[in-house]
Structure formats: structure tokens, C-alpha cells
Amino acid sequence: MSTTYTLDTSTSRANPTPAPMKRLTVPKIQGMKGGEPIVMLTAYTARMAQLLDPHCDILLVGDSLAQVIYGLPSTVPVTLDMMCAHGAAVVRGSWHSVVVIDMPFGSYEASPAQAFESAARILKETGAAAVKLEGGEAMAETIAFLTARGIPVMAHVGLTPQAVNALGGYAARGKSEAEAAKILADARAVADAGAFAVVLEGVMEEIAVEATKSVACPTIGIGASAQCDGQVLVIDDMLGMFERTPRFVKKFDDLAGRITSAAEAYAADVRARTFPTEAQIYRRK
């Protein structure tokens, strides 16, 4: 028996319900390899998910929330509690995109069993479709372990922010022949282990192109190449919420400037007692 759903578009609802409800799936994303580019953005709140969802194939609840939401210096301090809370909000605010949630540092590296426990908790508490973890050949066994047990995994190689202390910073990777070979080997290893997609971050363009050609699953570029099977950006970077952004970011708006202007106008009206006006107050008669 089919069920019909309706979507109230007259107000800003935190729980949009379309008619009919049909969310993209992990197999659908896998099938986009070599076809129309995959559109992926980060989201951390229900309202942002609601706004981005109609335009994206994947919403990533990234551990980048460390910097953009919590003001932390890196992604290392992020916890499972944080990821589950924001992940659940994004799932509630979306109906179309595949929602993928980053596994935070320290929640999966110790063993495949630890990774399964963490990933199972994430999927149970959020309703998301998949998890993402960082690491190449060293994480292949874990990826195979998770996928064999019904947990879809998006992999992440190249510049891996959780390893910032080991890498010594956020510089692009693959400048040397040895490093380029390792990135390619990592991409192939995670794809062969069963990852349904691979994020290639901060790598030389030639490496991204070769990796895209050499793996069967889609590649998602960020600071990589337009020839990847899709692209992802941190939403706050893309909207221009910060004055300083990485070289690979294109600012599609200056939201920080517009917010500043709106706040300035509000403050001026309050101080001039021109807000609130008759339109914004209540009277008994």
C-alpha cells in the first residue's frame, strides 16, 4: 500500500515531507560514476539541510563543524555525541539527499570492531545512510569489515584533516613521486575494500584525474580536479562566511558581509527607536 505525503511550503518547517517521499540511495550514487557530476555540500543544521537538499545529491555532516560551528582549532576534538546530534538534525531537515556523517577522530582507528560500534551508533541515532572515514590502505580492512556488515562507507584520502598533527599542516598533497604513488594506492585500496565513493582532498590535479580513472566507485573532489565524479565544499566557505578561505574554494556569495550589513541596520534602528514599528507590536485594541 502506497502512502502519499504532502509538503507545507508556506512556512519554514524543520521537517520537510515531500509528496511522494523518495530519497536518493547509496547504490544510486554509485551508479553516477562517469555520468552527471555528483553535487555534495556540508550541512550541520536542519534548516541548512532544508535549503541545500533540493540542489544536492549528498549532504555531508562533516567534522569540519569543529571549526565552523564550535570555533575549535582542528577536527581532532570532535566527539561522537557532536556528530550524532548534528547528523540527526540534518536527516530531519532533508528528504532527497543521501546523508553521510563523518566518523570523528578516535572513533574508528583502533580496530574494525571499534569502527563498527561507532558507525552503528551513528546510523541508529541519526537515520543517516552512510559514514565517512579518513585513511587509505591502513583503513581498507576496516572498510571491508563495515561494508560486509551493511554499513556503507565513503572513504577520504589525500589531505586528511584528522591527521593534521602528523601531516604538519593543511598543505596540498602529492607533490613528490612517492607521495603521489601513495595517494593513488590509497584510493585503489579503499575502493577495492568496498567504499561506495572516495573523497580526494587537496591533491595535485593529475593525481585526482588518474585516481578517478583507476577506481570503480565515484570520486568526490575538494581541491582536486573538475574531472572528479563530483565535488564537495564546506558550506560556510562556499557562502563566504569567512574572510580567509583555502585556495580551492570559490565563494558563491558574501554572506558574512550581508549578515554584517543586516546587523548594522538593525542596531541603527534600535538605537534610533525606529524599531519596532506599528507593524511589529501588539495592542489590546
N, C-alpha and C positions, 0 to 999 in steps of 0.2 A: 504494500500500500504506500503510495507516494504522499509526501507531505508538502504543502505549499507554505512558503514563508513570505512575509512582507517586510519591506524596509521603510521605516519612517524617516524621510529625508527632510522633514520640516523643522526638525530640531537636531542639535548635536548630541547624538546618543553615544554612550561609551560602548554599547554592544550592538553594532550594526548587524542586522539579519536580512540577507538578501532573499530575493524570490526568483528562481529557486536557489537554495544554497548549494554551491559547488566549489570546493576549494581545490587548487592545484595539488598534485601529489608528487612524491619523490620520483616515481617512475616517469612521470610527465617531464620533470626537469631533466632526467637522464636522457630522455628522448629528444631533447633540444640540442644535443651535441651536433655541431656543424650546421645548425639551422639559424632561426631568428635569434639574435643575441638575448641572453638572459639578463633581466634587469633586477638588481638587488641593491637594497639600501638598508642601513641600520635603523632600528626603531627601539625605543625604550619605554614608551608610554602608550596607553590605549588610544588617546586622541591622535598622537602622531601616526600610529598604525592605521587608524581610520582614514587619515588624509593620504597616506602613501599607498595603501593597499590596492586601490584600483589601478595603479600605474606600475606595480612591481610584480615580479614572479616569485621573489623570495624576500622576506623580511628577516634580517639577521639581528637578533638580540645580542649585540656584541659586548664583549668585556671592555670595549672602549668606553662604556658607561663610567668606568673608573675616572677618566679624565673629564668627560663632557658633562656628566651628571654630578659626580661626587668630588671633583677637584683633586683627585689623587694624582701623584706623580707618574704612575705607571699602572698597568693592568694587574700587576702581581698581587696586590692586596684584595682583589675581588673575591667574594665568597659565593658558595652555592646558594645561600639564602638570597643574596642580591640577585643572582641570575634567575632564580625561580620566581621571585616577586615581579621582576620586570618582564620576564618571559610570559607569565600568566596574563599580565596586563596587555601585552602585545597580541596574544592569542584572542583575548576578549575583544580587542579593538579591530580585528580583521576577520575576513571571511573568504578571501580569494587567494592570498599568497601562501606559499609554504613557509612556515615559521621555523627557523633554525636558531638554536641557542648555543652560545659559546660555553664550553666547559672551562671553568676557571683554573688557574694555575694551582697545582697541588691536588686536584680532584681526580686525576686520571693517570698520572705518570708512574705511580708506584707499581701497578700491576694491572693486567686486564680485568681481574676481579674487582679491583677498586674502581676502575673506569666504568664497569657495568653497573655497580651500585650507584655511582654518581649520575650516570646517564639515565638509569631507570627512574631515579628520583626526579630528575628534571622533566622527563616526559610525563610522568604520573601527575606531578604537581602543576604543570603548565598546559598540557594538551598540545604541545608543540609536536612537529613532525620529525625533527631530527636534531642532532647535536653537531657541533663543530669542535675539533681539537687541533692543536698545533703539533707539528713534528712530522718528519719524513720516515725514513727506513726504520728508525728506532720505534716508531709507533705503529708499524704495519701489523705486527702481531695483535696489538690491541684493537685496531680497526677490524681485523678479521674476526676477532672474538666477539665484538659488539654486533657486527652485521650478521654473523651466524645466529645470533640470539634476537634478531628482529629489531635492532636499533640502527636506523640509517645514520651514516656518518659523513659529514663534509670534512675534508682534510684541509690543511693550511700549511704551505711550505714557502721557502724563500725567507723573507724578513718575517720572523715570528716574534711579535712584541712581548710575549710572556718570557722569552729568553733574552730580554734586553740586557740583563746583567752579564750574561755570558757573551753576548754579541758586542757589548761595549757601546751600544747606541742604536740609532734607527737608520743608519746609512743603507743605501741600496746594496743588494747582494748580487754576486755573480760576476764580479769584475775580473777575478782570476780564473784561469782554466780549471783549476782544481775545485774552486767554489761553484763554477758553472756546472761541472760534471756532477757534483754532489746534489745540486738543486734538481737536475734532471733525473738523477737516480731516485731522489726522494719522491718526486712526482709520480714516477712509474711505480714505485713500491707501494705508495698509498692507494693508487688506482688499482693495482693488481690485488691489493688486500680487500677491495670491495667498497672503497669510498665512492659515493654517488656523484661527487663533484670535488674539485680541488681549487682552493684559493691560491693564487700566485701573487704574493705581495712584494713590492719593492725589488723587482728583479730586472736585469737587463732585458731589453725588448727581444733580442734574438733568442734568449733562453725561453721566454714566455711563448714565443711562436713555436719553437721546437717542442716544448713540453705539450702544447696544445695539440700538435700533430701526432705526438707519440703516445698519448693516453686515450683510452676509450671513453672515459667519462668527460663531462664538460669541465672546462677551466673557467674560473672567475678571476678576472684581473683587478688589481688595485695597485697602481704604479707599475704596470706591466706592459700590456700591448692591447691595441684595439682589435687585434686578431684573436684574442681570447674568446671563448664561447659566451662570455658575459662580463659584466662589470659591477663593482660594488664601491660605494663610498660611505664614509661616516656622514650621516645626515646633517649634523651640525657644521661640519666642514663645507659640505655642498651648499648649505643655505647661507654661508658667510657669517656664522655666529662668532667666529674668532678672527682677530686681526692677522694672526700668523697661521698659515696652513702649509702642509707639505707641498712640494713642487708638483706632485701628481694630481693634486686637487684642482678642479675647476669650480669656481664659485658661481653658482647659478642665481644667486641673489645676494643682497646685503642686508640680511635680516637683523643683524646686530645694529646697523645704522638706523633701520626703520623702527626697531624697538626703542632705541635711544631717543629718536625724534618724538615718538609717541609718549614716552615717559616725560620728556621735557615739556611737551604741550600740556599734559595732564597736570604736572607740577605748577605750571604757569596759571592754569585755570583755577586750581585750588587756592593758590596764593592771592589771586585776584578776586576770589569769591564769585567767579562766573561758572563754577561747577559745584554742586549740581544746579541745574535749571529746573523750570517748571515741569519739563518732560521727565525728569528723573526723581521727583519727590512725590510723596503721598499726602493727601489732605482728607480730613474727615468729611468735608462737604465739597 
